[in-house]
């Protein structure tokens, strides 16, 4: 990388200087649109639509007062839930009396307007396998989100000392994503093409809007 020369000075280089001195091979550009709040965005996208919602139980912190699936049920035409948390599904059934699934094999003969996958991909054990199977869902549009590793709040609140690194993160997360890496994995491991990329909730969350190629 042609970047060492600009770090040899005590003066902190500007972002423009860094970009000018880095080989273009390393620079991945992703056009993004910023959205203030995820809930109005999801509700508008799913309004009067047939939707399948992955990660619907919010395991392990299910709370009916702020559960996204319960909120979406108020405005969708038809809402199906998908989660491997079968105990959580039983709780959720008390609030939403519509179909729920725990495996891809159960989702048969269904066509959806929206496949919503919010803050789920960072929990899965095998992303390649998950995205390949997600491609079996017959939906017109996919909304796939993940925490943004470069969000200012995420960068600032970690605690780095001489002997340890304290990271503020959900203990069940397996990875962090950036706008490029989320888009890259979706297009590499699924039959989907990312059409738009959003940064939501003060850039905390990346959302890739995708369709079949």
TIVO-527285 format. One record per atom (N, C-alpha, C): atom name; x, y, z; residue number from 1; residue in one letter. Coordinates in steps of 0.1 Angstrom, whole numbers, plus 5000, padded with zeros to 4 digits. Layout:
TIVO-527285
CA|X|Y|Z|NUM|A
...
//
This chain:
TIVO-527285
N|5008|4988|5000|1|X
CA|5000|5000|5000|1|X
C|5009|5013|5000|1|X
N|5005|5022|4992|2|X
CA|5012|5035|4992|2|X
C|5007|5045|5002|2|X
N|5008|5040|5015|3|X
CA|5002|5049|5025|3|X
C|5012|5052|5036|3|X
N|5023|5045|5036|4|X
CA|5033|5047|5047|4|X
C|5038|5061|5047|4|X
N|5040|5067|5036|5|X
CA|5047|5080|5035|5|X
C|5038|5091|5042|5|X
N|5025|5090|5041|6|X
CA|5017|5101|5047|6|X
C|5015|5099|5062|6|X
N|5019|5087|5068|7|X
CA|5019|5085|5082|7|X
C|5032|5087|5089|7|X
N|5043|5090|5081|8|X
CA|5056|5093|5087|8|X
C|5056|5106|5094|8|X
N|5047|5115|5090|9|X
CA|5047|5129|5096|9|X
C|5038|5128|5108|9|X
N|5041|5137|5117|10|X
CA|5033|5138|5130|10|X
C|5019|5144|5128|10|X
N|5017|5151|5116|11|X
CA|5005|5156|5113|11|X
C|4995|5145|5108|11|X
N|4983|5145|5113|12|X
CA|4973|5135|5109|12|X
C|4969|5138|5095|12|X
N|4970|5128|5086|13|X
CA|4966|5130|5072|13|X
C|4951|5132|5071|13|X
N|4946|5140|5061|14|X
CA|4932|5141|5058|14|X
C|4927|5129|5051|14|X
N|4914|5127|5050|15|X
CA|4909|5115|5043|15|X
C|4912|5116|5028|15|X
N|4912|5129|5023|16|X
CA|4915|5130|5009|16|X
C|4930|5126|5006|16|X
N|4939|5130|5016|17|X
CA|4953|5126|5014|17|X
C|4954|5111|5015|17|X
N|4947|5104|5024|18|X
CA|4948|5090|5025|18|X
C|4943|5083|5012|18|X
N|4932|5088|5007|19|X
CA|4926|5082|4994|19|X
C|4936|5084|4983|19|X
N|4942|5095|4982|20|X
CA|4952|5098|4971|20|X
C|4964|5089|4972|20|X
N|4967|5085|4984|21|X
CA|4980|5077|4985|21|X
C|4978|5062|4987|21|X
N|4965|5058|4986|22|X
CA|4962|5043|4987|22|X
C|4960|5038|4973|22|X
N|4966|5026|4970|23|X
CA|4963|5020|4957|23|X
C|4948|5018|4955|23|X
N|4943|5021|4944|24|X
CA|4928|5020|4941|24|X
C|4923|5006|4944|24|X
N|4932|4996|4943|25|X
CA|4928|4982|4945|25|X
C|4921|4980|4959|25|X
N|4925|4988|4969|26|X
CA|4920|4987|4982|26|X
C|4908|4995|4985|26|X
N|4904|5004|4976|27|X
CA|4893|5013|4979|27|X
C|4880|5007|4973|27|X
N|4871|5004|4981|28|X
CA|4858|4999|4977|28|X
C|4847|5009|4980|28|X
N|4841|5015|4969|29|X
CA|4832|5025|4970|29|X
C|4817|5020|4970|29|X
N|4810|5024|4980|30|X
CA|4796|5020|4981|30|X
C|4787|5033|4983|30|X
N|4778|5035|4975|31|X
CA|4769|5047|4976|31|X
C|4759|5044|4987|31|X
N|4757|5053|4996|32|X
CA|4747|5050|5007|32|X
C|4738|5062|5009|32|X
N|4726|5058|5014|33|X
CA|4716|5068|5018|33|X
C|4713|5067|5033|33|X
N|4713|5078|5040|34|X
CA|4711|5078|5054|34|X
C|4696|5079|5058|34|X
N|4691|5071|5067|35|X
CA|4678|5071|5072|35|X
C|4678|5072|5087|35|X
N|4670|5081|5093|36|X
CA|4671|5084|5107|36|X
C|4666|5072|5116|36|X
N|4655|5066|5113|37|X
CA|4648|5056|5122|37|X
C|4644|5044|5114|37|X
N|4648|5032|5119|38|X
CA|4645|5020|5111|38|X
C|4630|5016|5111|38|X
N|4623|5019|5122|39|X
CA|4609|5015|5123|39|X
C|4600|5021|5112|39|X
N|4600|5034|5111|40|X
CA|4592|5040|5100|40|X
C|4596|5034|5086|40|X
N|4609|5032|5084|41|X
CA|4613|5027|5071|41|X
C|4608|5013|5069|41|X
N|4609|5004|5079|42|X
CA|4604|4991|5077|42|X
C|4589|4990|5076|42|X
N|4582|4998|5083|43|X
CA|4567|4999|5083|43|X
C|4563|5003|5069|43|X
N|4569|5014|5064|44|X
CA|4565|5019|5050|44|X
C|4569|5008|5040|44|X
N|4580|5002|5041|45|X
CA|4584|4992|5031|45|X
C|4575|4980|5031|45|X
N|4569|4976|5043|46|X
CA|4561|4964|5044|46|X
C|4546|4967|5044|46|X
N|4542|4980|5044|47|X
CA|4528|4983|5045|47|X
C|4520|4976|5034|47|X
N|4509|4969|5039|48|X
CA|4500|4963|5030|48|X
C|4506|4952|5021|48|X
N|4518|4947|5026|49|X
CA|4525|4937|5018|49|X
C|4525|4923|5025|49|X
N|4527|4913|5017|50|X
CA|4529|4899|5023|50|X
C|4544|4898|5026|50|X
N|4547|4896|5039|51|X
CA|4561|4897|5043|51|X
C|4565|4885|5051|51|X
N|4578|4880|5049|52|X
CA|4584|4870|5058|52|X
C|4595|4877|5066|52|X
N|4595|4876|5079|53|X
CA|4604|4883|5088|53|X
C|4613|4873|5095|53|X
N|4626|4873|5092|54|X
CA|4636|4865|5098|54|X
C|4640|4871|5111|54|X
N|4643|4862|5121|55|X
CA|4648|4866|5134|55|X
C|4636|4873|5142|55|X
N|4624|4868|5140|56|X
CA|4612|4875|5145|56|X
C|4611|4876|5160|56|X
N|4618|4867|5167|57|X
CA|4616|4866|5182|57|X
C|4624|4875|5190|57|X
N|4635|4881|5184|58|X
CA|4645|4889|5191|58|X
C|4652|4882|5202|58|X
N|4655|4869|5199|59|X
CA|4662|4861|5209|59|X
C|4675|4868|5213|59|X
N|4679|4868|5226|60|X
CA|4672|4862|5237|60|X
C|4665|4873|5246|60|X
N|4661|4884|5240|61|X
CA|4656|4895|5247|61|X
C|4642|4899|5242|61|X
N|4634|4889|5241|62|X
CA|4620|4891|5236|62|X
C|4612|4900|5246|62|X
N|4607|4911|5240|63|X
CA|4599|4920|5248|63|X
C|4587|4924|5239|63|X
N|4575|4920|5243|64|X
CA|4563|4924|5234|64|X
C|4561|4939|5233|64|X
N|4566|4947|5242|65|X
CA|4565|4961|5241|65|X
C|4572|4968|5230|65|X
N|4583|4961|5225|66|X
CA|4591|4967|5214|66|X
C|4595|4957|5204|66|X
N|4587|4946|5203|67|X
CA|4591|4936|5193|67|X
C|4587|4940|5179|67|X
N|4596|4939|5170|68|X
CA|4594|4944|5156|68|X
C|4583|4936|5149|68|X
N|4582|4923|5151|69|X
CA|4572|4915|5145|69|X
C|4558|4919|5149|69|X
N|4556|4921|5162|70|X
CA|4543|4925|5167|70|X
C|4539|4939|5161|70|X
N|4549|4948|5159|71|X
CA|4546|4961|5154|71|X
C|4542|4960|5139|71|X
N|4550|4951|5131|72|X
CA|4547|4950|5117|72|X
C|4533|4943|5114|72|X
N|4529|4935|5124|73|X
CA|4516|4928|5122|73|X
C|4505|4938|5121|73|X
N|4507|4950|5126|74|X
CA|4496|4960|5126|74|X
C|4493|4966|5112|74|X
N|4503|4965|5103|75|X
CA|4502|4972|5091|75|X
C|4505|4964|5078|75|X
N|4510|4951|5080|76|X
CA|4512|4943|5068|76|X
C|4499|4936|5064|76|X
N|4498|4932|5051|77|X
CA|4486|4925|5047|77|X
C|4487|4910|5052|77|X
N|4499|4905|5052|78|X
CA|4501|4891|5057|78|X
C|4515|4890|5062|78|X
N|4517|4884|5074|79|X
CA|4530|4884|5080|79|X
C|4534|4870|5085|79|X
N|4545|4865|5079|80|X
CA|4550|4852|5084|80|X
C|4563|4854|5092|80|X
N|4566|4846|5102|81|X
CA|4578|4847|5110|81|X
C|4587|4836|5108|81|X
N|4600|4838|5108|82|X
CA|4610|4827|5107|82|X
C|4620|4829|5118|82|X
N|4623|4819|5126|83|X
CA|4633|4819|5137|83|X
C|4636|4805|5141|83|X
N|4648|4802|5144|84|X
CA|4652|4789|5150|84|X
C|4649|4789|5165|84|X
N|4646|4800|5171|85|X
CA|4642|4800|5185|85|X
C|4627|4796|5186|85|X
N|4625|4783|5188|86|X
CA|4612|4777|5188|86|X
C|4604|4781|5201|86|X
N|4611|4782|5212|87|X
CA|4605|4787|5224|87|X
C|4600|4801|5223|87|X
N|4608|4809|5216|88|X
CA|4604|4823|5214|88|X
C|4592|4824|5205|88|X
N|4591|4815|5195|89|X
CA|4580|4815|5186|89|X
C|4567|4812|5193|89|X
N|4568|4803|5203|90|X
CA|4556|4800|5211|90|X
C|4551|4812|5219|90|X
N|4560|4820|5224|91|X
CA|4556|4832|5231|91|X
C|4550|4842|5221|91|X
N|4556|4843|5209|92|X
CA|4552|4853|5199|92|X
C|4538|4850|5194|92|X
N|4535|4837|5193|93|X
CA|4522|4833|5189|93|X
C|4510|4838|5197|93|X
N|4514|4842|5209|94|X
CA|4503|4848|5218|94|X
C|4499|4862|5213|94|X
N|4508|4868|5205|95|X
CA|4506|4882|5200|95|X
C|4503|4883|5185|95|X
N|4508|4873|5178|96|X
CA|4506|4874|5163|96|X
C|4502|4860|5158|96|X
N|4489|4859|5154|97|X
CA|4483|4846|5150|97|X
C|4484|4844|5135|97|X
N|4497|4843|5130|98|X
CA|4500|4840|5116|98|X
C|4511|4830|5115|98|X
N|4514|4824|5104|99|X
CA|4523|4813|5102|99|X
C|4537|4817|5107|99|X
N|4544|4807|5113|100|X
CA|4558|4808|5117|100|X
C|4566|4795|5112|100|X
N|4578|4798|5109|101|X
CA|4587|4787|5104|101|X
C|4600|4787|5112|101|X
N|4606|4775|5113|102|X
CA|4619|4773|5119|102|X
C|4630|4767|5110|102|X
N|4626|4763|5098|103|X
CA|4635|4758|5089|103|X
C|4631|4762|5075|103|X
N|4641|4763|5066|104|X
CA|4638|4767|5052|104|X
C|4629|4757|5045|104|X
N|4630|4744|5049|105|X
CA|4622|4734|5043|105|X
C|4607|4736|5045|105|X
N|4604|4743|5056|106|X
CA|4589|4745|5059|106|X
C|4583|4756|5050|106|X
N|4591|4765|5044|107|X
CA|4586|4776|5036|107|X
C|4584|4771|5022|107|X
N|4573|4765|5019|108|X
CA|4570|4760|5006|108|X
C|4557|4766|5000|108|X
N|4557|4767|4987|109|X
CA|4545|4773|4980|109|X
C|4541|4787|4985|109|X
N|4551|4795|4988|110|X
CA|4549|4808|4993|110|X
C|4556|4819|4985|110|X
N|4549|4829|4981|111|X
CA|4555|4840|4974|111|X
C|4553|4853|4982|111|X
N|4563|4861|4984|112|X
CA|4563|4872|4992|112|X
C|4566|4885|4985|112|X
N|4561|4896|4990|113|X
CA|4565|4909|4985|113|X
C|4579|4913|4991|113|X
N|4580|4911|5004|114|X
CA|4592|4915|5011|114|X
C|4597|4903|5019|114|X
N|4611|4901|5018|115|X
CA|4617|4892|5028|115|X
C|4626|4901|5037|115|X
N|4622|4902|5049|116|X
CA|4629|4911|5059|116|X
C|4638|4903|5068|116|X
N|4651|4907|5067|117|X
CA|4661|4900|5075|117|X
C|4669|4910|5084|117|X
N|4663|4915|5094|118|X
CA|4669|4926|5102|118|X
C|4678|4920|5113|118|X
N|4690|4925|5114|119|X
CA|4699|4922|5125|119|X
C|4699|4907|5128|119|X
N|4701|4899|5118|120|X
CA|4700|4884|5119|120|X
C|4713|4878|5114|120|X
N|4719|4883|5103|121|X
CA|4730|4877|5096|121|X
C|4742|4876|5105|121|X
N|4744|4886|5114|122|X
CA|4755|4886|5123|122|X
C|4755|4875|5134|122|X
N|4743|4868|5135|123|X
CA|4741|4858|5145|123|X
C|4744|4844|5139|123|X
N|4743|4842|5126|124|X
CA|4743|4829|5120|124|X
C|4757|4823|5121|124|X
N|4757|4809|5121|125|X
CA|4770|4802|5122|125|X
C|4777|4801|5109|125|X
N|4770|4800|5098|126|X
CA|4775|4798|5085|126|X
C|4768|4807|5075|126|X
N|4775|4819|5072|127|X
CA|4768|4829|5064|127|X
C|4766|4825|5050|127|X
N|4776|4818|5044|128|X
CA|4774|4813|5031|128|X
C|4762|4804|5029|128|X
N|4761|4794|5039|129|X
CA|4750|4785|5038|129|X
C|4736|4792|5040|129|X
N|4736|4802|5049|130|X
CA|4724|4810|5052|130|X
C|4720|4818|5040|130|X
N|4729|4824|5033|131|X
CA|4725|4832|5022|131|X
C|4721|4824|5010|131|X
N|4728|4812|5008|132|X
CA|4723|4803|4998|132|X
C|4709|4798|5000|132|X
N|4706|4795|5012|133|X
CA|4692|4791|5016|133|X
C|4682|4803|5015|133|X
N|4687|4815|5018|134|X
CA|4678|4826|5017|134|X
C|4674|4828|5003|134|X
N|4682|4824|4993|135|X
CA|4679|4825|4979|135|X
C|4667|4816|4975|135|X
N|4664|4807|4984|136|X
CA|4652|4798|4980|136|X
C|4639|4805|4984|136|X
N|4639|4816|4991|137|X
CA|4627|4823|4995|137|X
C|4623|4831|4982|137|X
N|4610|4829|4978|138|X
CA|4605|4836|4966|138|X
C|4599|4849|4971|138|X
N|4608|4860|4970|139|X
CA|4603|4873|4973|139|X
C|4607|4883|4963|139|X
N|4599|4894|4961|140|X
CA|4603|4904|4951|140|X
C|4614|4913|4956|140|X
N|4615|4915|4969|141|X
CA|4625|4924|4975|141|X
C|4630|4918|4988|141|X
N|4643|4919|4990|142|X
CA|4650|4915|5003|142|X
C|4656|4927|5010|142|X
N|4653|4929|5023|143|X
CA|4659|4939|5031|143|X
C|4667|4932|5042|143|X
N|4681|4933|5040|144|X
CA|4690|4925|5049|144|X
C|4698|4936|5057|144|X
N|4698|4935|5070|145|X
CA|4705|4945|5078|145|X
C|4716|4938|5087|145|X
N|4725|4946|5091|146|X
CA|4736|4942|5101|146|X
C|4741|4954|5108|146|X
N|4747|4952|5120|147|X
CA|4753|4963|5127|147|X
C|4765|4969|5119|147|X
N|4767|4982|5118|148|X
CA|4777|4989|5111|148|X
C|4789|4991|5120|148|X
N|4800|4984|5117|149|X
CA|4812|4985|5125|149|X
C|4818|4999|5125|149|X
N|4815|5007|5115|150|X
CA|4821|5020|5114|150|X
C|4812|5031|5119|150|X
N|4801|5028|5125|151|X
CA|4792|5038|5131|151|X
C|4799|5045|5142|151|X
N|4798|5058|5142|152|X
CA|4806|5066|5153|152|X
C|4804|5061|5167|152|X
N|4791|5057|5170|153|X
CA|4789|5053|5184|153|X
C|4796|5039|5187|153|X
N|4797|5031|5177|154|X
CA|4803|5018|5179|154|X
C|4819|5020|5180|154|X
N|4824|5029|5172|155|X
CA|4838|5032|5173|155|X
C|4843|5038|5186|155|X
N|4834|5047|5191|156|X
CA|4838|5055|5203|156|X
C|4836|5048|5216|156|X
N|4826|5038|5217|157|X
CA|4823|5033|5230|157|X
C|4831|5021|5234|157|X
N|4839|5015|5225|158|X
CA|4848|5004|5229|158|X
C|4859|5010|5239|158|X
N|4864|5001|5248|159|X
CA|4874|5005|5258|159|X
C|4887|4998|5255|159|X
N|4897|5005|5251|160|X
CA|4909|4999|5247|160|X
C|4920|5003|5257|160|X
N|4925|4993|5265|161|X
CA|4936|4996|5274|161|X
C|4948|4988|5271|161|X
N|4959|4990|5279|162|X
CA|4971|4983|5276|162|X
C|4970|4968|5275|162|X
N|4962|4962|5285|163|X
CA|4961|4948|5286|163|X
C|4948|4941|5281|163|X
N|4938|4949|5278|164|X
CA|4926|4943|5273|164|X
C|4918|4952|5264|164|X
N|4908|4946|5258|165|X
CA|4899|4954|5248|165|X
C|4885|4950|5252|165|X
N|4878|4960|5257|166|X
CA|4864|4958|5261|166|X
C|4855|4963|5250|166|X
N|4847|4954|5243|167|X
CA|4839|4957|5232|167|X
C|4824|4957|5236|167|X
N|4817|4967|5233|168|X
CA|4803|4968|5236|168|X
C|4796|4962|5224|168|X
N|4791|4949|5226|169|X
CA|4785|4942|5215|169|X
C|4776|4931|5221|169|X
N|4766|4927|5213|170|X
CA|4757|4916|5217|170|X
C|4765|4903|5218|170|X
N|4765|4896|5229|171|X
CA|4773|4884|5231|171|X
C|4771|4873|5221|171|X
N|4760|4873|5214|172|X
CA|4757|4862|5204|172|X
C|4762|4866|5190|172|X
N|4767|4878|5188|173|X
CA|4772|4882|5175|173|X
C|4785|4875|5171|173|X
N|4786|4871|5159|174|X
CA|4798|4864|5154|174|X
C|4807|4873|5146|174|X
N|4802|4885|5141|175|X
CA|4810|4894|5133|175|X
C|4804|4907|5132|175|X
N|4812|4917|5128|176|X
CA|4807|4930|5124|176|X
C|4807|4932|5109|176|X
N|4799|4941|5104|177|X
CA|4799|4944|5090|177|X
C|4801|4958|5086|177|X
N|4806|4961|5074|178|X
CA|4807|4974|5069|178|X
C|4797|4974|5057|178|X
N|4794|4986|5051|179|X
CA|4786|4987|5039|179|X
C|4791|4978|5028|179|X
N|4804|4978|5026|180|X
CA|4810|4970|5015|180|X
C|4809|4955|5018|180|X
N|4813|4951|5030|181|X
CA|4814|4936|5033|181|X
C|4800|4930|5033|181|X
N|4790|4937|5038|182|X
CA|4776|4931|5038|182|X
C|4771|4930|5023|182|X
N|4773|4940|5016|183|X
CA|4769|4939|5001|183|X
C|4777|4928|4994|183|X
N|4790|4927|4997|184|X
CA|4799|4918|4991|184|X
C|4794|4903|4994|184|X
N|4791|4901|5007|185|X
CA|4787|4887|5010|185|X
C|4774|4883|5004|185|X
N|4764|4893|5004|186|X
CA|4751|4890|4998|186|X
C|4753|4886|4983|186|X
N|4761|4894|4976|187|X
CA|4762|4891|4962|187|X
C|4771|4879|4959|187|X
N|4780|4876|4968|188|X
CA|4789|4865|4966|188|X
C|4783|4851|4969|188|X
N|4774|4851|4979|189|X
CA|4769|4838|4984|189|X
C|4754|4836|4981|189|X
N|4747|4845|4975|190|X
CA|4733|4844|4972|190|X
C|4731|4847|4957|190|X
N|4718|4845|4953|191|X
CA|4714|4848|4939|191|X
C|4709|4863|4938|191|X
N|4712|4871|4948|192|X
CA|4707|4884|4949|192|X
C|4717|4895|4944|192|X
N|4711|4906|4940|193|X
CA|4719|4917|4936|193|X
C|4714|4929|4944|193|X
N|4724|4936|4951|194|X
CA|4721|4947|4960|194|X
C|4718|4959|4951|194|X
N|4707|4965|4953|195|X
CA|4703|4977|4945|195|X
C|4706|4990|4953|195|X
N|4704|4990|4966|196|X
CA|4706|5002|4974|196|X
C|4712|4998|4987|196|X
N|4719|5007|4993|197|X
CA|4725|5005|5007|197|X
C|4721|5017|5015|197|X
N|4716|5014|5027|198|X
CA|4712|5025|5036|198|X
C|4720|5024|5049|198|X
N|4722|5036|5056|199|X
CA|4727|5036|5069|199|X
C|4716|5042|5078|199|X
N|4712|5034|5088|200|X
CA|4700|5037|5096|200|X
C|4703|5039|5111|200|X
N|4695|5046|5117|201|X
CA|4697|5049|5132|201|X
C|4711|5054|5135|201|X
N|4713|5066|5131|202|X
CA|4726|5073|5133|202|X
C|4738|5064|5128|202|X
N|4736|5058|5117|203|X
CA|4746|5049|5110|203|X
C|4749|5036|5118|203|X
N|4741|5033|5128|204|X
CA|4744|5021|5136|204|X
C|4741|5008|5128|204|X
N|4733|5009|5118|205|X
CA|4728|4997|5111|205|X
C|4730|4999|5096|205|X
N|4734|4989|5089|206|X
CA|4735|4989|5074|206|X
C|4723|4981|5069|206|X
N|4717|4986|5059|207|X
CA|4706|4978|5053|207|X
C|4708|4977|5038|207|X
N|4709|4965|5033|208|X
CA|4710|4963|5018|208|X
C|4697|4959|5013|208|X
N|4692|4966|5003|209|X
CA|4680|4963|4996|209|X
C|4684|4955|4983|209|X
N|4679|4943|4982|210|X
CA|4683|4934|4971|210|X
C|4672|4928|4964|210|X
N|4674|4923|4952|211|X
CA|4665|4916|4944|211|X
C|4672|4905|4937|211|X
N|4665|4895|4931|212|X
CA|4671|4884|4924|212|X
C|4678|4890|4911|212|X
N|4689|4885|4908|213|X
CA|4697|4889|4896|213|X
C|4689|4886|4883|213|X
//
